[in-house]
């Protein structure tokens, strides 16, 4: 049985959706969790639910695009729980538009949150992990970073960028016993995908060999595996959690 007992985990964008499920599932496996989100109220809700289930968690308002905020997040984990073992970079936004209509601001906002945010949090966490000579970093990319999505030049580009950053960071940190991997979710049941017209949803589902929409828990399971001792010899890898779509 996978156990993360006494491990300290930081999850960004954990106020709702996939990030919330990741935080809760890490806690269910024994981790002490710092729930980070730009929306403190939603972060507090996730942390409260974790505590109500008997695990340890605190909420932290974090703007991952701000270097000091990212540094403060990591320091909060170390100060409150005494260590940092796991970092999950999940924070993300969408600003969808066809390329000819996409504004520079829409492009910059998505790149800042996904790529710069992942970089700043990895950078801050790596300082501690290098000293401790241990740690697991899991970055949440997207299958869109592999195949591209119409109307998401910014998002697909950022998610592809996370793949490159993951591999580079994995090579830099391997000598310190720190692993860095990424997950590429496919079509997952979230507020965003539920807003898609039903006929388009059905078209997408038809292209999934396993025949169903993915659940946030499917992503959380992969995160827990990569955060555990079972994945000690895995680094620089990109795991597609897509039900076989776009294999």
C-alpha positions in Angstrom: 0.0 0.0 0.0 1.3 3.4 -0.9 1.8 5.6 2.1 2.9 9.2 2.4 2.8 9.2 6.2 4.5 12.3 7.6 5.3 13.7 4.2 4.7 17.4 3.6 3.1 18.3 0.4 2.3 21.7 -1.3 -0.4 21.8 -4.0 -1.0 24.9 -6.0 -4.4 25.7 -7.5 -5.9 23.4 -4.8 -9.0 25.4 -4.1 -11.2 23.5 -6.5 -11.2 21.0 -9.4 -8.3 18.7 -10.0 -6.0 20.5 -7.5 -8.6 20.0 -4.7 -8.8 16.3 -5.5 -5.0 16.0 -5.5 -4.7 17.7 -2.1 -7.4 15.5 -0.6 -6.0 12.3 -2.0 -2.5 13.1 -0.8 -3.9 13.7 2.7 -5.8 10.4 2.5 -2.4 8.7 2.0 -0.9 10.4 5.1 0.6 13.6 3.8 0.4 16.9 5.6 -0.9 19.4 3.0 -0.4 23.0 2.3 -3.4 24.0 0.1 -2.3 26.9 -2.0 -4.7 29.0 -4.2 -5.1 32.6 -5.3 -8.6 32.4 -3.8 -8.0 32.0 -0.1 -11.6 31.2 0.6 -11.6 28.2 -1.6 -8.2 27.1 -0.3 -9.6 27.3 3.3 -12.6 25.2 2.3 -10.3 22.4 0.9 -8.1 22.5 4.0 -11.1 22.4 6.3 -12.4 19.4 4.5 -9.1 17.6 4.9 -8.9 18.4 8.6 -12.5 17.2 9.0 -11.5 13.9 7.6 -8.7 13.6 10.2 -5.7 14.7 8.3 -3.5 17.8 8.6 -3.8 20.8 6.3 -3.4 24.6 6.1 -4.5 27.1 3.5 -2.2 29.6 1.9 -3.1 32.4 -0.5 -0.6 32.3 -3.3 0.0 34.1 -6.5 2.3 31.8 -8.3 3.3 34.5 -10.8 4.9 36.5 -8.0 8.4 35.3 -6.9 8.0 36.4 -3.3 4.6 34.8 -3.0 6.0 31.5 -4.3 8.9 31.7 -1.9 6.6 32.5 0.9 4.5 29.4 0.1 7.4 27.1 0.4 8.6 28.8 3.5 5.2 28.4 5.0 5.3 24.6 4.5 8.7 24.4 6.1 7.8 26.7 9.0 4.5 25.1 9.8 5.2 21.4 9.1 8.9 21.4 9.4 9.8 20.1 5.9 8.9 19.9 2.3 8.8 16.6 0.5 6.3 17.0 -2.4 5.4 19.9 -4.7 2.5 19.7 -7.1 2.4 22.5 -9.6 -1.3 22.5 -10.6 -2.3 26.2 -10.7 -3.7 27.2 -14.1 -6.1 29.4 -16.0 -7.5 29.6 -19.5 -8.0 32.6 -21.7 -9.2 30.9 -24.8 -9.5 32.7 -28.2 -8.7 32.0 -31.8 -5.2 33.0 -32.6 -6.1 36.0 -34.8 -8.3 37.3 -32.0 -6.2 36.5 -29.0 -4.8 39.6 -27.2 -1.3 39.9 -26.0 -2.7 40.2 -22.5 -4.5 36.9 -22.8 -1.4 35.2 -24.1 0.8 36.7 -21.3 -1.6 35.8 -18.5 -1.7 32.1 -19.4 2.1 31.9 -19.9 2.7 33.7 -16.6 0.5 31.3 -14.5 1.4 28.0 -16.1 5.1 28.4 -17.1 6.4 31.2 -14.9 4.3 30.0 -11.9 5.7 26.4 -12.3 9.2 27.8 -12.6 9.0 30.1 -9.6 7.5 27.3 -7.3 10.0 24.7 -8.5 12.8 27.2 -8.0 11.8 28.0 -4.4 11.1 24.3 -3.6 14.4 23.2 -5.1 16.4 25.3 -2.7 15.0 23.3 0.2 15.0 20.0 -1.5 18.6 20.2 -2.7 19.7 20.9 0.9 17.6 17.9 2.2 18.7 15.7 -0.7 15.2 14.5 -1.3 11.9 15.5 -2.8 9.3 14.9 -5.4 8.0 17.5 -7.9 5.0 16.8 -10.0 4.0 19.3 -12.7 0.5 19.3 -14.2 0.8 19.7 -18.0 -2.0 18.8 -20.4 -2.5 16.5 -23.4 -3.1 19.9 -25.2 0.6 20.4 -24.8 1.2 17.3 -27.0 -1.5 17.7 -29.6 -2.6 21.3 -29.4 -6.1 22.6 -29.0 -8.0 25.0 -31.3 -8.4 28.4 -29.6 -5.6 27.6 -27.1 -2.4 28.7 -28.7 -1.5 30.2 -25.3 -2.6 27.2 -23.1 -1.2 24.5 -25.4 2.1 26.4 -25.7 2.4 26.8 -21.9 1.6 23.2 -21.3 4.2 22.1 -23.8 6.6 24.4 -22.1 6.0 22.7 -18.8 7.2 19.4 -20.4 10.5 21.0 -21.4 10.9 22.6 -18.0 10.2 19.3 -16.3 12.9 17.4 -18.2 15.4 20.2 -17.6 14.7 20.4 -13.9 14.8 16.6 -13.6 18.4 16.6 -15.0 19.5 19.4 -12.7 18.0 17.9 -9.5 18.7 14.2 -10.0 22.1 14.4 -8.3 20.3 15.7 -5.2 17.9 12.8 -5.0 15.0 15.0 -6.2 12.7 13.6 -9.0 10.7 15.8 -11.3 7.9 14.4 -13.4 4.8 15.7 -15.2 1.2 14.5 -15.8 -0.8 15.3 -18.9 -4.5 15.0 -18.2 -6.9 14.3 -21.0 -10.6 15.1 -21.1 -11.4 15.4 -17.4 -14.8 16.0 -15.7 -14.4 19.6 -14.4 -16.5 22.7 -14.4 -14.7 23.8 -17.5 -15.5 20.6 -19.5 -19.1 20.5 -18.2 -19.6 23.8 -19.9 -18.9 22.3 -23.3 -22.0 21.7 -25.5 -23.2 18.1 -25.0 -22.8 17.1 -28.7 -19.1 18.2 -28.5 -18.6 16.3 -25.2 -20.0 13.2 -26.8 -17.6 13.6 -29.8 -14.7 13.8 -27.4 -15.8 10.8 -25.4 -16.1 8.8 -28.6 -12.4 9.4 -29.1 -11.4 7.9 -25.7 -10.6 4.2 -26.0 -11.6 3.5 -22.4 -14.9 5.0 -23.2 -15.4 7.5 -20.4 -14.6 11.0 -19.2 -11.7 11.1 -16.8 -12.3 12.1 -13.2 -10.1 14.4 -11.1 -9.4 11.3 -8.9 -7.7 9.7 -12.0 -5.1 12.5 -11.9 -4.8 12.4 -8.2 -3.9 8.7 -8.3 -1.1 9.4 -10.7 0.2 12.3 -8.5 0.2 10.0 -5.4 2.1 7.4 -7.3 4.8 9.8 -8.5 5.0 11.3 -5.0 5.6 8.0 -3.4 8.6 5.7 -2.9 7.2 3.5 -5.6 8.4 6.1 -8.1 11.9 6.6 -6.7 13.6 5.6 -10.0 11.3 7.6 -12.2 12.3 11.1 -13.2 11.9 13.4 -16.3 8.8 11.4 -17.4 5.5 12.6 -18.8 2.6 10.4 -17.9 -0.5 10.7 -20.0 -3.7 10.2 -18.0 -6.1 10.3 -20.9 -8.0 7.0 -21.1 -5.9 6.3 -24.2 -7.0 9.4 -26.1 -4.3 10.7 -28.5 -2.0 7.8 -27.7 
